[in-house]
């Protein structure tokens, strides 16, 4: 890939304003498509492009759209998941803050494809500047009739509402998001029924994340084959990777799906800070199972990382050098999950709390070698036993950190127990 696609306006001053985004092609594709293509043709094109959900699950986007029931008398809703709360992930923020018209155009096209006349953007409450820029872009789009009644003279209407979340990580789970959007607690729902059948307000609903929908204008402009060929087999296009931690050049990198992790770290992110040795990498946000330095020759796509025993998730790549304490890393993860569990399911509510207490005990110098097996047992009893995958996500760091760095955990317990050290 030579030219950036999703990130092409990220470094253009004021690209969040229509006065800048317009001359750079904003809404040109939507204007043509709404007057020339049928909804089912758009769905077919997106399906053929191999676009997958870029929020974490990686489910084929076009296939999800096809799950909507035919000839249903109820309204169809499009819900945009902009509740980017996964630690180590900040890619959607760049779109919301620097190029919101790209997202709005993607929403217009996607809503038209699924025959929806009402769309909602559920944005993370902590994203103040992204919200402000998005809201300003929304007002501009309405003023130019890119939203509202009879868009582009096509006879098709779309109303778009921005709703701010209140800081709950669990609302990034699609059904918890729906409950929150309806005014209820952010509790995940049992599935089935799936949102495509019974979603927002009991109506058929498609939920896609920000980056996924931002891809749609580019697919319809350049074609499904073009997009599919940008990535790896079954993983179309590019992806925005949030790279942080002990690298020389942290940031958001737009790279083809399937880019090797080693290349991402050492070529694009400049290598390890202070030229230290690499110790470990979290490839897909804090929920993803960790990879050791010897496991980074993997392709960064859904299939490559699944084969490596982890996941692409939110594409939050966190790099750790040889100075990193894995006990402290697990403490941070365990504390986060214990704090963010919604408490609806007992295995998650109790399991995350107990896991944090045990890791905290180890870190404070009061641990015992038996605590490691206790943690693994707690993780096993959490995994696969709850309504949503939050408990699984909390269990995976415990399992992978202890399994892959067990000797370090054992040495920590023995050395700090002997020294009687207590860390703050």
Protein Blocks (a to p, Z undefined) as FASTA:
>chain_A
ZZdcklmmmmgghklpmklmmmnopaklmmmmmmmpcfklmmmmmmmnopacfklnopaf
klmmmmpcghiabdcdddddfbbfbghiaklmmmmmmmmmlmmmmmmmmmmmnopabdcd
dddfklmmlmmmmmmmmmmmmmnopgcjhihhlopacdddddddehiaklmpmklmmmmm
nopacddcdddddfklmcghhiacddddfklmmmmmmmmmnojklmmmmmcghigcjddd
ddehjdfbgcdddddehiafklmmmmmnnpaehhiacfbdcfebjkbccddfklmmccdd
fklmmmnopafklopacdddfklcfklmmmmmmmmmmmmpgolamklmmmmmmmmmmmmm
mmnopacfklmmmmmmmmmmmgopafblmlmmmmmmmmmmmmmmmmmmmmmmmmmmmnop
acZZ
